[in-house]
C-alpha cells in the first residue's frame, strides 16, 4: 500500500491563516537528530585511525564538542526577500540560546573612547559570568590602526567565537574588517550600548547629552549587560537577494523539543520582521543538517503570491490568438468586398482605380490565393487519410 499523503499546511483561527504544525516540527526534529547521531556512530565505527583525544580524560568534553553539528532552518520564499545583500545581520530571540557554553569568547568593538566600555564591564554591578566571557574590547580607531593586513584580521577572526559591535559604528566595519569577516559565519552583530532615551514633560524621548560633544555616551552596566546577553542568545539572519534563507536554530546536542521550540520562534520572527507579505510569500519551511537532506515542516498550497503572477497556459494563449486572427481575417475580407464594390462603381462612371487602391486589391488577391491553396492542401491530406484507411 502506498503511504498516505498528509497536508503540511494547517489553517487556524488566528490573525494569520497559516501556521506550522507543532507535531510535524517535533517529528522532523526527532528524525533529523536520530539520523545525525546514527551517522556519527557509523563513521566512528568505520574509522580505522584512533582518535588521540579520546585517550585523555581531560579532553573528553573538547572531543564531544568536535562532533556537534549545527541544525539549520531553510526558508524558501516565492519572491526575493531583499533586493541587495545586507551586511548587517538581523536578530531573532530564541528560547534556547546557541551560545550556552561558558567557554565562548566574545570580542566587543566599541566606539571611541574604548576605556568607557572597559570601565562599564569592570564595574562591580556588571555580571561576573558575562564579563569573564568578554575576552577583548577594542575601539574603532585602534581597530583601524592595528588590523590593516589580511593576516592580522584572520588571526583576530580565529581568536574569538562571537563578535559584537556598537550599533553606532556597525556601518563602518565592512571597510575596516573586509571580506575575511564578511565571508565567514562570524560577522559582527550590532548591540546597543547607547543609553535609553528619557522622556520629557511633553512625553517625547530625549537623548542624554555627553559632557564632551566628541565623547559617546555609554549606558549603565546593567543595561549594557542585558543588551549583550540578549544579542548573544539571538539567532542571526543573513539576508541576500535570493528566495532561500538559512538560519541556525540549534545543534545536534540539543533535544528534539528544544529544536522544535527554536524553529517555531525563528519562523515567527522571520514572518513578522523580514518576509514581505508574510505567509503569502513563503513557499516551504525545512530543517536540515550540514550533510543531510532537508526534512519538510511546512509547504504552501499555492506557488504564487498574486493571481497576476500566474502565466497564461500555452493552449489558451494559442486559442485566443487564433480566434483574434480569425476575426481579423473576416474584417479584411469585408474591407476587400467593399473595395471591389467601389472599383465597380468607378468603372461604371469611367474612373480608374488609384495606385493605392491597386496595391490594396493586389494584397487582397494574394490573401485569397493563399487561402485557396491552404484549402486545397487540406483536401489533399484528407484524401490521403481516406485512401490509407481503405487500404
C-alpha positions in Angstrom: 0.0 0.0 0.0 1.2 3.5 -0.8 1.8 5.8 2.2 -0.9 8.4 2.9 -0.1 11.9 1.9 -0.8 14.4 4.7 -1.0 18.1 4.1 1.7 20.1 5.8 -0.3 23.3 5.6 -2.7 24.0 8.5 -5.2 26.8 8.8 -6.0 28.1 12.2 -8.5 30.6 13.5 -6.0 33.4 14.3 -4.6 36.6 12.9 -2.7 34.6 10.2 -4.4 31.9 8.1 -1.3 29.8 8.2 0.8 28.3 10.9 3.3 25.4 11.2 2.2 22.2 12.9 3.9 21.6 16.2 3.6 17.8 15.8 5.2 17.9 12.4 8.0 20.1 13.6 8.8 17.8 16.6 8.6 14.8 14.3 11.0 16.2 11.8 13.4 17.3 14.6 13.4 13.8 16.1 14.1 12.2 12.8 16.9 14.6 11.9 18.7 14.1 15.3 18.3 10.3 15.0 19.9 10.3 11.6 22.8 12.6 12.6 23.6 10.5 15.7 23.4 7.3 13.8 25.7 8.6 11.0 28.3 9.9 13.5 28.3 6.5 15.2 28.7 4.7 11.9 31.6 6.9 10.9 33.3 6.5 14.3 33.0 2.7 14.0 34.2 2.6 10.4 37.2 4.8 11.1 40.4 2.9 11.2 42.5 5.6 12.8 42.5 6.1 16.6 41.4 9.5 17.9 44.2 10.6 20.3 41.8 13.0 22.1 39.8 10.1 23.4 42.8 8.7 25.3 42.8 11.8 27.6 40.0 12.1 30.1 40.7 15.8 30.4 39.9 16.3 26.7 36.7 14.4 26.7 34.5 17.5 26.7 36.5 19.0 23.9 36.1 15.9 21.8 32.4 15.9 22.3 32.2 19.5 21.0 34.1 18.5 17.9 31.2 16.0 17.0 28.5 18.6 17.4 26.8 19.6 14.1 24.6 22.6 13.6 20.9 22.4 12.7 19.6 24.8 10.0 16.2 26.1 9.3 15.8 26.6 5.5 13.1 29.1 4.5 12.1 29.2 0.8 10.0 32.1 -0.4 8.1 32.7 -3.7 9.8 36.1 -4.2 13.1 37.6 -3.1 13.1 39.0 0.4 15.6 41.8 -0.3 17.0 43.4 -3.5 20.6 43.5 -2.4 23.0 41.8 0.0 22.8 43.1 3.6 26.0 43.1 5.6 24.2 43.9 8.9 22.6 40.6 10.2 19.1 40.6 11.7 18.4 39.2 15.2 15.6 36.8 16.4 15.2 35.9 20.1 15.4 32.2 20.9 14.0 30.2 23.8 17.3 28.1 23.9 20.5 30.0 23.3 23.0 28.8 20.7 25.9 30.1 22.8 25.3 28.4 26.2 28.9 27.3 26.6 30.8 29.3 29.3 34.0 29.0 27.3 32.5 31.0 24.4 34.7 34.1 23.9 33.3 37.5 22.8 35.1 40.4 21.2 33.3 43.7 21.7 34.0 46.5 19.2 33.1 49.9 20.7 33.0 53.5 19.7 35.8 55.8 20.9 37.0 56.1 23.6 37.1 52.4 24.4 38.0 52.9 28.1 34.4 53.9 28.8 33.2 50.4 27.8 36.1 48.7 29.7 35.1 50.7 32.8 31.5 49.6 32.5 32.5 45.9 32.1 34.8 46.2 35.1 32.1 47.8 37.3 31.1 45.7 40.3 27.4 45.7 39.3 28.3 44.1 35.9 27.6 40.3 35.9 30.9 38.3 36.5 29.8 35.4 34.4 29.3 37.6 31.4 32.4 39.8 31.9 34.6 36.6 32.0 33.3 35.7 28.5 34.2 39.1 27.0 37.9 38.5 26.2 38.6 41.7 24.3 37.3 45.3 24.0 38.7 47.4 21.2 37.7 50.8 19.8 37.0 51.5 16.2 40.1 53.8 15.8 42.5 51.1 17.3 40.8 48.5 15.1 41.7 50.5 12.0 45.3 51.1 13.1 46.2 47.6 14.3 44.4 45.3 11.9 45.2 46.5 8.4 46.8 43.4 7.0 45.0 40.3 5.9 46.9 38.0 8.3 46.2 40.2 11.3 42.4 40.2 10.5 42.4 36.4 10.0 44.2 36.0 13.3 41.6 38.1 15.1 38.8 36.1 13.5 40.2 32.8 14.8 40.8 34.1 18.4 37.1 34.7 19.2 33.8 32.9 18.8 31.4 35.8 18.7 31.9 39.4 17.5 29.7 42.2 18.8 29.8 45.8 17.7 28.2 49.0 18.9 25.4 49.8 16.5 26.8 53.4 16.1 29.9 52.0 14.3 28.5 48.9 12.7 28.3 50.5 9.3 32.0 51.4 9.3 33.1 47.8 9.9 32.8 46.3 6.3 35.6 48.6 5.1 37.7 48.1 8.2 37.4 44.3 8.5 37.0 43.3 4.9 36.0 40.0 3.3 37.8 38.0 5.9 35.0 38.6 8.3 32.0 39.2 6.0 32.5 36.0 4.0 32.5 33.9 7.2 29.9 33.0 9.8 31.3 35.5 12.3 30.0 38.8 11.0 29.9 41.4 13.7 26.4 41.6 15.3 25.1 45.0 16.3 24.4 45.7 20.0 23.0 48.8 21.6 25.5 50.4 24.0 23.8 53.8 24.0 21.6 54.6 27.0 17.8 54.6 26.6 16.3 57.9 25.7 14.5 59.7 28.5 11.1 61.3 28.2 10.5 65.0 28.8 7.4 66.7 30.2 5.7 66.5 26.8 6.2 62.7 26.6 8.9 62.9 23.9 12.1 60.9 24.1 15.3 63.0 24.5 18.8 61.5 24.2 21.1 62.3 27.1 23.9 64.7 26.3 27.5 63.9 27.0 29.9 66.2 28.8 32.0 66.4 25.6 30.5 66.5 22.2 33.1 64.1 20.8 32.5 61.6 23.5 29.8 59.0 23.0 27.6 58.2 26.0 27.5 54.6 27.3 24.6 53.0 29.0 24.7 51.9 32.7 26.3 48.5 33.5 23.1 46.6 33.9 21.6 47.9 30.7 24.8 47.0 28.8 24.9 43.5 30.3 21.2 43.0 29.4 21.7 44.1 25.8 24.9 41.9 25.3 23.1 38.8 26.8 20.1 39.3 24.6 22.3 39.7 21.5 24.4 36.6 22.3 21.2 34.5 22.7 19.7 35.6 19.4 19.7 33.7 16.1 21.3 35.6 13.3 19.6 36.2 10.0 21.8 36.9 7.0 19.7 38.2 4.1 20.7 38.2 0.4 18.8 38.6 -2.9 17.6 35.1 -3.2 14.5 33.0 -2.4 16.3 30.8 0.1 17.4 31.9 3.7 19.1 29.6 6.2 19.1 30.3 10.0 20.9 28.3 12.6 18.4 27.1 15.1 20.3 24.5 17.2 23.0 21.8 17.4 22.9 18.0 17.4 23.4 18.1 21.2 20.0 19.7 21.6 16.9 17.7 22.3 14.1 17.5 19.7 11.8 19.6 21.9 14.4 22.4 22.1 15.0 22.4 18.3 11.2 22.5 17.7 10.7 25.4 20.0 13.6 27.3 18.4 12.2 26.6 14.9 8.8 28.0 15.9 10.4 31.2 17.3 12.6 31.7 14.2 9.7 31.1 11.8 7.5 33.6 13.7 10.3 36.2 13.7 11.0 35.8 10.0 7.4 36.2 9.1 6.9 39.2 11.2 10.1 41.1 10.6 11.8 40.1 7.4 9.5 38.4 4.9 7.3 40.8 2.9 3.7 39.8 2.6 4.2 37.3 5.4 2.9 33.8 4.9 1.6 34.5 1.4 5.2 34.8 0.3 6.5 31.6 1.9 6.8 28.5 -0.2 8.4 25.9 2.2 9.9 25.5 5.6 12.5 22.7 6.1 15.2 21.7 8.6 18.5 20.0 7.7 22.0 19.2 8.9 25.2 20.1 7.2 25.3 16.7 5.3 21.6 15.6 5.3 18.6 16.0 3.2 16.0 18.7 4.1 13.0 17.4 6.1 9.8 19.3 5.4 7.9 21.1 8.1 5.5 23.3 6.1 4.6 23.6 2.4 2.5 26.1 0.6 -0.7 25.2 -1.2 -0.2 27.9 -3.8 3.1 28.6 -5.7 2.3 32.3 -6.3 1.7 35.4 -4.3 -0.9 37.2 -6.6 -3.0 35.8 -9.4 -1.3 38.3 -11.7 1.9 36.3 -11.3 0.3 33.3 -13.0 1.2 32.9 -16.6 -1.4 32.0 -19.2 -1.4 28.4 -20.4 0.0 27.8 -23.9 -3.1 26.2 -25.2 -5.4 29.0 -24.0 -3.0 31.6 -25.4 -2.8 29.9 -28.8 -6.6 29.6 -28.9 -7.0 33.3 -28.1 -4.5 34.3 -30.8 -6.3 32.0 -33.3 -9.7 33.5 -32.6 -8.3 37.0 -32.8 -6.6 36.2 -36.2 -9.9 34.7 -37.4 -11.8 37.9 -36.5 -9.1 39.9 -38.2 -9.4 37.8 -41.4 -13.2 38.3 -41.6 -12.7 42.0 -41.3 -10.1 42.0 -44.0 -12.5 40.1 -46.3 -15.2 42.6 -45.6 -12.9 45.5 -46.4 -11.9 43.7 -49.6 -15.5 43.3 -50.7 -16.2 46.9 -50.1 -13.1 47.9 -52.2 -14.3 45.6 -55.0 -17.7 47.3 -55.0 -16.1 50.7 -55.0 -14.0 49.7 -58.0 -17.0 48.5 -59.9 -18.8 51.8 -59.3 -15.8 53.8 -60.5 -15.6 51.6 -63.6 -19.2 52.4 -64.5 -18.5 56.1 -64.1 -15.4 55.8 -66.3 -13.0 56.4 -63.4 -10.0 54.1 -62.9 -8.6 53.0 -59.5 -5.7 54.8 -57.9 -2.2 53.4 -57.2 -3.0 52.8 -53.5 -6.2 51.1 -54.4 -4.4 48.8 -56.9 -1.9 47.8 -54.2 -4.6 47.0 -51.7 -6.5 45.0 -54.3 -3.3 43.1 -55.1 -2.8 42.2 -51.4 -6.4 41.0 -51.2 -6.0 38.8 -54.2 -2.8 37.4 -52.7 -4.6 36.6 -49.5 -7.4 34.9 -51.3 -4.9 32.9 -53.3 -3.1 31.7 -50.2 -6.4 30.8 -48.6 -7.4 28.7 -51.7 -4.0 26.9 -51.6 -4.4 26.2 -47.9 -7.9 24.7 -48.5 -6.6 22.6 -51.4 -3.8 21.2 -49.2 -6.3 20.3 -46.5 -8.4 18.5 -49.1 -5.4 16.5 -50.4 -4.4 15.5 -46.8 -7.9 14.4 -46.1 -8.0 12.3 -49.3 -4.7 10.6 -48.4 -6.1 9.7 -45.0 -9.2 8.1 -46.6 -7.0 6.2 -49.0 -4.9 4.8 -46.2 -8.0 3.9 -44.2 -9.3 1.9 -47.2 -6.1 0.0 -47.6 
